[in-house]
Amino acid sequence: MIIGAVAAFCLLLAVLAFLAPRLSRGPERGGKAVAGAGSRQASKAPGKLGHWLAKPFHSAAKAIGKSGRGGRKARGKLPL
């Protein structure tokens, strides 16, 4: 379920970054903040368990950043 939510958010963010690059920064930061908060909480588990639990949140934050960056980069390549 969380994978689908992250994928849908990334798709929405990529489209927003393509259409309105400046307006996409706020939602991108918000998504990264949510993923970062989850990662920080999960990493408090003891030992290797904390690392394993935090990894999906870290990967989600990376995916959010890449989708926003990709949308803005594609917009920059338009011949307008």
PDB file of N, CA, C and O in Angstrom:
ATOM      1  N   MET A   1       0.815  -1.183   0.000  1.00  0.00           N
ATOM      2  CA  MET A   1       0.000   0.000   0.000  1.00  0.00           C
ATOM      3  C   MET A   1       0.865   1.255   0.000  1.00  0.00           C
ATOM      4  O   MET A   1       0.586   2.207  -0.728  1.00  0.00           O
ATOM      5  N   ILE A   2       1.916   1.254   0.818  1.00  0.00           N
ATOM      6  CA  ILE A   2       2.770   2.436   0.873  1.00  0.00           C
ATOM      7  C   ILE A   2       3.551   2.607  -0.432  1.00  0.00           C
ATOM      8  O   ILE A   2       3.857   3.731  -0.832  1.00  0.00           O
ATOM      9  N   ILE A   3       3.867   1.505  -1.086  1.00  0.00           N
ATOM     10  CA  ILE A   3       4.589   1.585  -2.356  1.00  0.00           C
ATOM     11  C   ILE A   3       3.722   2.279  -3.401  1.00  0.00           C
ATOM     12  O   ILE A   3       4.207   3.119  -4.159  1.00  0.00           O
ATOM     13  N   GLY A   4       2.457   1.930  -3.438  1.00  0.00           N
ATOM     14  CA  GLY A   4       1.532   2.559  -4.381  1.00  0.00           C
ATOM     15  C   GLY A   4       1.340   4.042  -4.092  1.00  0.00           C
ATOM     16  O   GLY A   4       1.242   4.853  -5.013  1.00  0.00           O
ATOM     17  N   ALA A   5       1.288   4.389  -2.821  1.00  0.00           N
ATOM     18  CA  ALA A   5       1.119   5.796  -2.454  1.00  0.00           C
ATOM     19  C   ALA A   5       2.349   6.614  -2.853  1.00  0.00           C
ATOM     20  O   ALA A   5       2.223   7.728  -3.360  1.00  0.00           O
ATOM     21  N   VAL A   6       3.523   6.058  -2.624  1.00  0.00           N
ATOM     22  CA  VAL A   6       4.756   6.760  -3.001  1.00  0.00           C
ATOM     23  C   VAL A   6       4.843   6.876  -4.516  1.00  0.00           C
ATOM     24  O   VAL A   6       5.226   7.925  -5.033  1.00  0.00           O
ATOM     25  N   ALA A   7       4.498   5.823  -5.225  1.00  0.00           N
ATOM     26  CA  ALA A   7       4.544   5.858  -6.690  1.00  0.00           C
ATOM     27  C   ALA A   7       3.556   6.891  -7.246  1.00  0.00           C
ATOM     28  O   ALA A   7       3.886   7.630  -8.173  1.00  0.00           O
ATOM     29  N   ALA A   8       2.363   6.940  -6.687  1.00  0.00           N
ATOM     30  CA  ALA A   8       1.370   7.913  -7.141  1.00  0.00           C
ATOM     31  C   ALA A   8       1.837   9.338  -6.837  1.00  0.00           C
ATOM     32  O   ALA A   8       1.663  10.235  -7.662  1.00  0.00           O
ATOM     33  N   PHE A   9       2.420   9.549  -5.675  1.00  0.00           N
ATOM     34  CA  PHE A   9       2.920  10.877  -5.321  1.00  0.00           C
ATOM     35  C   PHE A   9       4.068  11.282  -6.238  1.00  0.00           C
ATOM     36  O   PHE A   9       4.150  12.437  -6.654  1.00  0.00           O
ATOM     37  N   CYS A  10       4.947  10.347  -6.554  1.00  0.00           N
ATOM     38  CA  CYS A  10       6.059  10.644  -7.456  1.00  0.00           C
ATOM     39  C   CYS A  10       5.556  11.007  -8.847  1.00  0.00           C
ATOM     40  O   CYS A  10       6.068  11.938  -9.470  1.00  0.00           O
ATOM     41  N   LEU A  11       4.575  10.293  -9.328  1.00  0.00           N
ATOM     42  CA  LEU A  11       4.010  10.597 -10.639  1.00  0.00           C
ATOM     43  C   LEU A  11       3.358  11.982 -10.636  1.00  0.00           C
ATOM     44  O   LEU A  11       3.553  12.766 -11.565  1.00  0.00           O
ATOM     45  N   LEU A  12       2.600  12.272  -9.608  1.00  0.00           N
ATOM     46  CA  LEU A  12       1.965  13.579  -9.480  1.00  0.00           C
ATOM     47  C   LEU A  12       3.015  14.692  -9.384  1.00  0.00           C
ATOM     48  O   LEU A  12       2.849  15.757  -9.978  1.00  0.00           O
ATOM     49  N   LEU A  13       4.070  14.447  -8.654  1.00  0.00           N
ATOM     50  CA  LEU A  13       5.134  15.433  -8.496  1.00  0.00           C
ATOM     51  C   LEU A  13       5.883  15.654  -9.804  1.00  0.00           C
ATOM     52  O   LEU A  13       6.239  16.787 -10.128  1.00  0.00           O
ATOM     53  N   ALA A  14       6.126  14.593 -10.553  1.00  0.00           N
ATOM     54  CA  ALA A  14       6.818  14.734 -11.838  1.00  0.00           C
ATOM     55  C   ALA A  14       5.990  15.567 -12.815  1.00  0.00           C
ATOM     56  O   ALA A  14       6.534  16.412 -13.526  1.00  0.00           O
ATOM     57  N   VAL A  15       4.687  15.334 -12.853  1.00  0.00           N
ATOM     58  CA  VAL A  15       3.807  16.111 -13.731  1.00  0.00           C
ATOM     59  C   VAL A  15       3.772  17.569 -13.268  1.00  0.00           C
ATOM     60  O   VAL A  15       3.840  18.481 -14.092  1.00  0.00           O
ATOM     61  N   LEU A  16       3.666  17.792 -11.968  1.00  0.00           N
ATOM     62  CA  LEU A  16       3.651  19.149 -11.438  1.00  0.00           C
ATOM     63  C   LEU A  16       4.976  19.861 -11.728  1.00  0.00           C
ATOM     64  O   LEU A  16       4.984  21.040 -12.079  1.00  0.00           O
ATOM     65  N   ALA A  17       6.094  19.146 -11.581  1.00  0.00           N
ATOM     66  CA  ALA A  17       7.404  19.748 -11.849  1.00  0.00           C
ATOM     67  C   ALA A  17       7.552  20.084 -13.319  1.00  0.00           C
ATOM     68  O   ALA A  17       8.222  21.058 -13.661  1.00  0.00           O
ATOM     69  N   PHE A  18       6.947  19.304 -14.191  1.00  0.00           N
ATOM     70  CA  PHE A  18       7.016  19.589 -15.617  1.00  0.00           C
ATOM     71  C   PHE A  18       6.166  20.802 -15.973  1.00  0.00           C
ATOM     72  O   PHE A  18       6.585  21.646 -16.765  1.00  0.00           O
ATOM     73  N   LEU A  19       4.978  20.890 -15.390  1.00  0.00           N
ATOM     74  CA  LEU A  19       4.061  21.976 -15.724  1.00  0.00           C
ATOM     75  C   LEU A  19       4.400  23.279 -14.996  1.00  0.00           C
ATOM     76  O   LEU A  19       4.315  24.355 -15.588  1.00  0.00           O
ATOM     77  N   ALA A  20       4.773  23.193 -13.747  1.00  0.00           N
ATOM     78  CA  ALA A  20       5.062  24.389 -12.948  1.00  0.00           C
ATOM     79  C   ALA A  20       6.272  24.104 -12.060  1.00  0.00           C
ATOM     80  O   ALA A  20       6.112  23.723 -10.901  1.00  0.00           O
ATOM     81  N   PRO A  21       7.480  24.287 -12.595  1.00  0.00           N
ATOM     82  CA  PRO A  21       8.687  23.912 -11.840  1.00  0.00           C
ATOM     83  C   PRO A  21       8.826  24.588 -10.479  1.00  0.00           C
ATOM     84  O   PRO A  21       9.238  23.946  -9.513  1.00  0.00           O
ATOM     85  N   ARG A  22       8.494  25.853 -10.389  1.00  0.00           N
ATOM     86  CA  ARG A  22       8.650  26.536  -9.106  1.00  0.00           C
ATOM     87  C   ARG A  22       7.631  26.074  -8.081  1.00  0.00           C
ATOM     88  O   ARG A  22       7.934  25.993  -6.891  1.00  0.00           O
ATOM     89  N   LEU A  23       6.435  25.774  -8.536  1.00  0.00           N
ATOM     90  CA  LEU A  23       5.388  25.331  -7.610  1.00  0.00           C
ATOM     91  C   LEU A  23       5.606  23.907  -7.117  1.00  0.00           C
ATOM     92  O   LEU A  23       4.968  23.482  -6.154  1.00  0.00           O
ATOM     93  N   SER A  24       6.498  23.168  -7.765  1.00  0.00           N
ATOM     94  CA  SER A  24       6.712  21.777  -7.369  1.00  0.00           C
ATOM     95  C   SER A  24       7.655  21.649  -6.176  1.00  0.00           C
ATOM     96  O   SER A  24       7.733  20.583  -5.567  1.00  0.00           O
ATOM     97  N   ARG A  25       8.368  22.714  -5.837  1.00  0.00           N
ATOM     98  CA  ARG A  25       9.345  22.638  -4.744  1.00  0.00           C
ATOM     99  C   ARG A  25       8.681  22.390  -3.385  1.00  0.00           C
ATOM    100  O   ARG A  25       9.177  21.593  -2.589  1.00  0.00           O
ATOM    101  N   GLY A  26       7.580  23.059  -3.122  1.00  0.00           N
ATOM    102  CA  GLY A  26       6.899  22.900  -1.832  1.00  0.00           C
ATOM    103  C   GLY A  26       6.392  21.485  -1.594  1.00  0.00           C
ATOM    104  O   GLY A  26       6.687  20.895  -0.555  1.00  0.00           O
ATOM    105  N   PRO A  27       5.621  20.918  -2.555  1.00  0.00           N
ATOM    106  CA  PRO A  27       5.181  19.533  -2.359  1.00  0.00           C
ATOM    107  C   PRO A  27       6.339  18.535  -2.268  1.00  0.00           C
ATOM    108  O   PRO A  27       6.255  17.537  -1.553  1.00  0.00           O
ATOM    109  N   GLU A  28       7.412  18.817  -2.996  1.00  0.00           N
ATOM    110  CA  GLU A  28       8.575  17.925  -2.920  1.00  0.00           C
ATOM    111  C   GLU A  28       9.172  17.963  -1.517  1.00  0.00           C
ATOM    112  O   GLU A  28       9.479  16.917  -0.945  1.00  0.00           O
ATOM    113  N   ARG A  29       9.335  19.147  -0.966  1.00  0.00           N
ATOM    114  CA  ARG A  29       9.864  19.265   0.396  1.00  0.00           C
ATOM    115  C   ARG A  29       8.935  18.616   1.412  1.00  0.00           C
ATOM    116  O   ARG A  29       9.392  17.978   2.360  1.00  0.00           O
ATOM    117  N   GLY A  30       7.633  18.780   1.213  1.00  0.00           N
ATOM    118  CA  GLY A  30       6.674  18.169   2.125  1.00  0.00           C
ATOM    119  C   GLY A  30       6.740  16.652   2.094  1.00  0.00           C
ATOM    120  O   GLY A  30       6.695  16.001   3.138  1.00  0.00           O
ATOM    121  N   GLY A  31       6.845  16.092   0.899  1.00  0.00           N
ATOM    122  CA  GLY A  31       6.960  14.636   0.770  1.00  0.00           C
ATOM    123  C   GLY A  31       8.236  14.108   1.387  1.00  0.00           C
ATOM    124  O   GLY A  31       8.241  13.058   2.030  1.00  0.00           O
ATOM    125  N   LYS A  32       9.332  14.853   1.184  1.00  0.00           N
ATOM    126  CA  LYS A  32      10.597  14.431   1.787  1.00  0.00           C
ATOM    127  C   LYS A  32      10.547  14.548   3.303  1.00  0.00           C
ATOM    128  O   LYS A  32      11.148  13.739   4.010  1.00  0.00           O
ATOM    129  N   ALA A  33       9.833  15.554   3.804  1.00  0.00           N
ATOM    130  CA  ALA A  33       9.720  15.723   5.256  1.00  0.00           C
ATOM    131  C   ALA A  33       8.959  14.556   5.879  1.00  0.00           C
ATOM    132  O   ALA A  33       9.343  14.057   6.937  1.00  0.00           O
ATOM    133  N   VAL A  34       7.892  14.124   5.231  1.00  0.00           N
ATOM    134  CA  VAL A  34       7.119  12.986   5.739  1.00  0.00           C
ATOM    135  C   VAL A  34       7.964  11.716   5.717  1.00  0.00           C
ATOM    136  O   VAL A  34       7.969  10.948   6.680  1.00  0.00           O
ATOM    137  N   ALA A  35       8.682  11.500   4.610  1.00  0.00           N
ATOM    138  CA  ALA A  35       9.532  10.308   4.515  1.00  0.00           C
ATOM    139  C   ALA A  35      10.669  10.386   5.532  1.00  0.00           C
ATOM    140  O   ALA A  35      11.045   9.374   6.124  1.00  0.00           O
ATOM    141  N   GLY A  36      11.215  11.579   5.733  1.00  0.00           N
ATOM    142  CA  GLY A  36      12.295  11.734   6.705  1.00  0.00           C
ATOM    143  C   GLY A  36      11.833  11.482   8.124  1.00  0.00           C
ATOM    144  O   GLY A  36      12.561  10.897   8.926  1.00  0.00           O
ATOM    145  N   ALA A  37      10.618  11.925   8.438  1.00  0.00           N
ATOM    146  CA  ALA A  37      10.089  11.694   9.781  1.00  0.00           C
ATOM    147  C   ALA A  37       9.888  10.195  10.021  1.00  0.00           C
ATOM    148  O   ALA A  37      10.193   9.685  11.100  1.00  0.00           O
ATOM    149  N   GLY A  38       9.378   9.503   9.018  1.00  0.00           N
ATOM    150  CA  GLY A  38       9.209   8.055   9.149  1.00  0.00           C
ATOM    151  C   GLY A  38      10.538   7.345   9.298  1.00  0.00           C
ATOM    152  O   GLY A  38      10.663   6.396  10.073  1.00  0.00           O
ATOM    153  N   SER A  39      11.529   7.806   8.555  1.00  0.00           N
ATOM    154  CA  SER A  39      12.858   7.217   8.627  1.00  0.00           C
ATOM    155  C   SER A  39      13.481   7.435  10.000  1.00  0.00           C
ATOM    156  O   SER A  39      14.086   6.527  10.569  1.00  0.00           O
ATOM    157  N   ARG A  40      13.327   8.649  10.527  1.00  0.00           N
ATOM    158  CA  ARG A  40      13.896   8.936  11.855  1.00  0.00           C
ATOM    159  C   ARG A  40      13.241   8.078  12.939  1.00  0.00           C
ATOM    160  O   ARG A  40      13.923   7.576  13.831  1.00  0.00           O
ATOM    161  N   GLN A  41      11.943   7.915  12.862  1.00  0.00           N
ATOM    162  CA  GLN A  41      11.252   7.105  13.869  1.00  0.00           C
ATOM    163  C   GLN A  41      11.636   5.634  13.747  1.00  0.00           C
ATOM    164  O   GLN A  41      11.863   4.957  14.749  1.00  0.00           O
ATOM    165  N   ALA A  42      11.705   5.145  12.501  1.00  0.00           N
ATOM    166  CA  ALA A  42      12.027   3.732  12.304  1.00  0.00           C
ATOM    167  C   ALA A  42      13.457   3.424  12.706  1.00  0.00           C
ATOM    168  O   ALA A  42      13.745   2.320  13.170  1.00  0.00           O
ATOM    169  N   SER A  43      14.357   4.382  12.535  1.00  0.00           N
ATOM    170  CA  SER A  43      15.760   4.116  12.850  1.00  0.00           C
ATOM    171  C   SER A  43      16.018   4.029  14.356  1.00  0.00           C
ATOM    172  O   SER A  43      17.111   3.646  14.774  1.00  0.00           O
ATOM    173  N   LYS A  44      15.031   4.377  15.164  1.00  0.00           N
ATOM    174  CA  LYS A  44      15.199   4.288  16.619  1.00  0.00           C
ATOM    175  C   LYS A  44      15.056   2.861  17.139  1.00  0.00           C
ATOM    176  O   LYS A  44      15.317   2.598  18.313  1.00  0.00           O
ATOM    177  N   ALA A  45      14.642   1.941  16.268  1.00  0.00           N
ATOM    178  CA  ALA A  45      14.566   0.542  16.685  1.00  0.00           C
ATOM    179  C   ALA A  45      15.991   0.045  16.948  1.00  0.00           C
ATOM    180  O   ALA A  45      16.937   0.547  16.341  1.00  0.00           O
ATOM    181  N   PRO A  46      16.151  -0.910  17.823  1.00  0.00           N
ATOM    182  CA  PRO A  46      17.499  -1.338  18.194  1.00  0.00           C
ATOM    183  C   PRO A  46      18.220  -2.111  17.095  1.00  0.00           C
ATOM    184  O   PRO A  46      17.620  -2.910  16.378  1.00  0.00           O
ATOM    185  N   GLY A  47      19.515  -1.855  16.982  1.00  0.00           N
ATOM    186  CA  GLY A  47      20.399  -2.626  16.124  1.00  0.00           C
ATOM    187  C   GLY A  47      20.095  -2.527  14.641  1.00  0.00           C
ATOM    188  O   GLY A  47      19.683  -1.487  14.128  1.00  0.00           O
ATOM    189  N   LYS A  48      20.314  -3.652  13.972  1.00  0.00           N
ATOM    190  CA  LYS A  48      20.099  -3.726  12.531  1.00  0.00           C
ATOM    191  C   LYS A  48      18.639  -3.544  12.156  1.00  0.00           C
ATOM    192  O   LYS A  48      18.336  -3.129  11.037  1.00  0.00           O
ATOM    193  N   LEU A  49      17.749  -3.841  13.056  1.00  0.00           N
ATOM    194  CA  LEU A  49      16.324  -3.691  12.791  1.00  0.00           C
ATOM    195  C   LEU A  49      15.989  -2.232  12.461  1.00  0.00           C
ATOM    196  O   LEU A  49      15.180  -1.960  11.574  1.00  0.00           O
ATOM    197  N   GLY A  50      16.606  -1.314  13.169  1.00  0.00           N
ATOM    198  CA  GLY A  50      16.381   0.099  12.905  1.00  0.00           C
ATOM    199  C   GLY A  50      16.824   0.487  11.508  1.00  0.00           C
ATOM    200  O   GLY A  50      16.149   1.260  10.828  1.00  0.00           O
ATOM    201  N   HIS A  51      17.962  -0.049  11.076  1.00  0.00           N
ATOM    202  CA  HIS A  51      18.462   0.232   9.727  1.00  0.00           C
ATOM    203  C   HIS A  51      17.524  -0.342   8.675  1.00  0.00           C
ATOM    204  O   HIS A  51      17.226   0.313   7.677  1.00  0.00           O
ATOM    205  N   TRP A  52      17.067  -1.548   8.898  1.00  0.00           N
ATOM    206  CA  TRP A  52      16.182  -2.201   7.921  1.00  0.00           C
ATOM    207  C   TRP A  52      14.818  -1.516   7.851  1.00  0.00           C
ATOM    208  O   TRP A  52      14.239  -1.393   6.772  1.00  0.00           O
ATOM    209  N   LEU A  53      14.313  -1.079   8.981  1.00  0.00           N
ATOM    210  CA  LEU A  53      13.011  -0.418   8.987  1.00  0.00           C
ATOM    211  C   LEU A  53      13.066   0.982   8.371  1.00  0.00           C
ATOM    212  O   LEU A  53      12.078   1.445   7.802  1.00  0.00           O
ATOM    213  N   ALA A  54      14.203   1.651   8.480  1.00  0.00           N
ATOM    214  CA  ALA A  54      14.331   3.009   7.957  1.00  0.00           C
ATOM    215  C   ALA A  54      14.588   3.032   6.452  1.00  0.00           C
ATOM    216  O   ALA A  54      14.330   4.042   5.797  1.00  0.00           O
ATOM    217  N   LYS A  55      15.089   1.940   5.903  1.00  0.00           N
ATOM    218  CA  LYS A  55      15.487   1.920   4.502  1.00  0.00           C
ATOM    219  C   LYS A  55      14.344   2.229   3.524  1.00  0.00           C
ATOM    220  O   LYS A  55      14.576   2.993   2.587  1.00  0.00           O
ATOM    221  N   PRO A  56      13.135   1.689   3.677  1.00  0.00           N
ATOM    222  CA  PRO A  56      12.071   2.041   2.732  1.00  0.00           C
ATOM    223  C   PRO A  56      11.730   3.529   2.732  1.00  0.00           C
ATOM    224  O   PRO A  56      11.402   4.088   1.686  1.00  0.00           O
ATOM    225  N   PHE A  57      11.805   4.168   3.886  1.00  0.00           N
ATOM    226  CA  PHE A  57      11.524   5.596   3.956  1.00  0.00           C
ATOM    227  C   PHE A  57      12.622   6.404   3.277  1.00  0.00           C
ATOM    228  O   PHE A  57      12.350   7.407   2.618  1.00  0.00           O
ATOM    229  N   HIS A  58      13.853   5.963   3.441  1.00  0.00           N
ATOM    230  CA  HIS A  58      14.976   6.627   2.780  1.00  0.00           C
ATOM    231  C   HIS A  58      14.854   6.474   1.260  1.00  0.00           C
ATOM    232  O   HIS A  58      15.104   7.421   0.514  1.00  0.00           O
ATOM    233  N   SER A  59      14.473   5.289   0.813  1.00  0.00           N
ATOM    234  CA  SER A  59      14.285   5.057  -0.619  1.00  0.00           C
ATOM    235  C   SER A  59      13.132   5.895  -1.164  1.00  0.00           C
ATOM    236  O   SER A  59      13.205   6.381  -2.292  1.00  0.00           O
ATOM    237  N   ALA A  60      12.083   6.067  -0.389  1.00  0.00           N
ATOM    238  CA  ALA A  60      10.949   6.886  -0.820  1.00  0.00           C
ATOM    239  C   ALA A  60      11.371   8.344  -0.969  1.00  0.00           C
ATOM    240  O   ALA A  60      10.967   9.007  -1.924  1.00  0.00           O
ATOM    241  N   ALA A  61      12.174   8.847  -0.044  1.00  0.00           N
ATOM    242  CA  ALA A  61      12.652  10.227  -0.136  1.00  0.00           C
ATOM    243  C   ALA A  61      13.528  10.420  -1.368  1.00  0.00           C
ATOM    244  O   ALA A  61      13.449  11.448  -2.040  1.00  0.00           O
ATOM    245  N   LYS A  62      14.364   9.425  -1.660  1.00  0.00           N
ATOM    246  CA  LYS A  62      15.192   9.505  -2.865  1.00  0.00           C
ATOM    247  C   LYS A  62      14.333   9.511  -4.122  1.00  0.00           C
ATOM    248  O   LYS A  62      14.608  10.264  -5.056  1.00  0.00           O
ATOM    249  N   ALA A  63      13.302   8.683  -4.156  1.00  0.00           N
ATOM    250  CA  ALA A  63      12.418   8.610  -5.324  1.00  0.00           C
ATOM    251  C   ALA A  63      11.652   9.921  -5.516  1.00  0.00           C
ATOM    252  O   ALA A  63      11.455  10.366  -6.647  1.00  0.00           O
ATOM    253  N   ILE A  64      11.225  10.533  -4.424  1.00  0.00           N
ATOM    254  CA  ILE A  64      10.520  11.812  -4.509  1.00  0.00           C
ATOM    255  C   ILE A  64      11.440  12.876  -5.094  1.00  0.00           C
ATOM    256  O   ILE A  64      11.026  13.655  -5.952  1.00  0.00           O
ATOM    257  N   GLY A  65      12.665  12.910  -4.639  1.00  0.00           N
ATOM    258  CA  GLY A  65      13.631  13.871  -5.166  1.00  0.00           C
ATOM    259  C   GLY A  65      13.934  13.656  -6.633  1.00  0.00           C
ATOM    260  O   GLY A  65      14.032  14.614  -7.400  1.00  0.00           O
ATOM    261  N   LYS A  66      14.082  12.401  -7.026  1.00  0.00           N
ATOM    262  CA  LYS A  66      14.386  12.098  -8.422  1.00  0.00           C
ATOM    263  C   LYS A  66      13.232  12.438  -9.342  1.00  0.00           C
ATOM    264  O   LYS A  66      13.458  12.894 -10.463  1.00  0.00           O
ATOM    265  N   SER A  67      12.007  12.231  -8.903  1.00  0.00           N
ATOM    266  CA  SER A  67      10.870  12.514  -9.778  1.00  0.00           C
ATOM    267  C   SER A  67      10.692  14.017  -9.966  1.00  0.00           C
ATOM    268  O   SER A  67      10.388  14.465 -11.071  1.00  0.00           O
ATOM    269  N   GLY A  68      10.873  14.790  -8.920  1.00  0.00           N
ATOM    270  CA  GLY A  68      10.789  16.243  -9.043  1.00  0.00           C
ATOM    271  C   GLY A  68      11.905  16.787  -9.916  1.00  0.00           C
ATOM    272  O   GLY A  68      11.682  17.644 -10.771  1.00  0.00           O
ATOM    273  N   ARG A  69      13.108  16.281  -9.690  1.00  0.00           N
ATOM    274  CA  ARG A  69      14.257  16.719 -10.480  1.00  0.00           C
ATOM    275  C   ARG A  69      14.082  16.350 -11.945  1.00  0.00           C
ATOM    276  O   ARG A  69      14.421  17.134 -12.832  1.00  0.00           O
ATOM    277  N   GLY A  70      13.556  15.162 -12.200  1.00  0.00           N
ATOM    278  CA  GLY A  70      13.349  14.713 -13.576  1.00  0.00           C
ATOM    279  C   GLY A  70      12.323  15.547 -14.319  1.00  0.00           C
ATOM    280  O   GLY A  70      12.503  15.849 -15.499  1.00  0.00           O
ATOM    281  N   GLY A  71      11.250  15.922 -13.640  1.00  0.00           N
ATOM    282  CA  GLY A  71      10.229  16.760 -14.265  1.00  0.00           C
ATOM    283  C   GLY A  71      10.760  18.139 -14.607  1.00  0.00           C
ATOM    284  O   GLY A  71      10.482  18.673 -15.681  1.00  0.00           O
ATOM    285  N   ARG A  72      11.533  18.716 -13.683  1.00  0.00           N
ATOM    286  CA  ARG A  72      12.109  20.033 -13.954  1.00  0.00           C
ATOM    287  C   ARG A  72      13.162  19.962 -15.049  1.00  0.00           C
ATOM    288  O   ARG A  72      13.279  20.881 -15.858  1.00  0.00           O
ATOM    289  N   LYS A  73      13.920  18.891 -15.079  1.00  0.00           N
ATOM    290  CA  LYS A  73      14.945  18.727 -16.115  1.00  0.00           C
ATOM    291  C   LYS A  73      14.303  18.572 -17.487  1.00  0.00           C
ATOM    292  O   LYS A  73      14.791  19.138 -18.465  1.00  0.00           O
ATOM    293  N   ALA A  74      13.215  17.813 -17.570  1.00  0.00           N
ATOM    294  CA  ALA A  74      12.516  17.636 -18.845  1.00  0.00           C
ATOM    295  C   ALA A  74      11.914  18.952 -19.314  1.00  0.00           C
ATOM    296  O   ALA A  74      11.914  19.241 -20.510  1.00  0.00           O
ATOM    297  N   ARG A  75      11.406  19.745 -18.390  1.00  0.00           N
ATOM    298  CA  ARG A  75      10.844  21.048 -18.740  1.00  0.00           C
ATOM    299  C   ARG A  75      11.947  21.956 -19.292  1.00  0.00           C
ATOM    300  O   ARG A  75      11.719  22.726 -20.225  1.00  0.00           O
ATOM    301  N   GLY A  76      13.131  21.858 -18.713  1.00  0.00           N
ATOM    302  CA  GLY A  76      14.248  22.681 -19.162  1.00  0.00           C
ATOM    303  C   GLY A  76      14.723  22.338 -20.563  1.00  0.00           C
ATOM    304  O   GLY A  76      15.337  23.174 -21.226  1.00  0.00           O
ATOM    305  N   LYS A  77      14.457  21.145 -21.017  1.00  0.00           N
ATOM    306  CA  LYS A  77      14.897  20.708 -22.340  1.00  0.00           C
ATOM    307  C   LYS A  77      13.903  21.056 -23.442  1.00  0.00           C
ATOM    308  O   LYS A  77      14.174  20.808 -24.616  1.00  0.00           O
ATOM    309  N   LEU A  78      12.760  21.627 -23.081  1.00  0.00           N
ATOM    310  CA  LEU A  78      11.775  22.002 -24.094  1.00  0.00           C
ATOM    311  C   LEU A  78      12.320  23.141 -24.967  1.00  0.00           C
ATOM    312  O   LEU A  78      12.976  24.047 -24.454  1.00  0.00           O
ATOM    313  N   PRO A  79      12.061  23.107 -26.250  1.00  0.00           N
ATOM    314  CA  PRO A  79      12.581  24.153 -27.136  1.00  0.00           C
ATOM    315  C   PRO A  79      11.704  25.401 -27.159  1.00  0.00           C
ATOM    316  O   PRO A  79      11.418  25.920 -28.238  1.00  0.00           O
ATOM    317  N   LEU A  80      11.277  25.888 -26.024  1.00  0.00           N
ATOM    318  CA  LEU A  80      10.413  27.067 -25.988  1.00  0.00           C
ATOM    319  C   LEU A  80      11.185  28.269 -25.651  1.00  0.00           C
ATOM    320  O   LEU A  80      10.624  29.362 -25.575  1.00  0.00           O
TER     321      LEU A  80
END
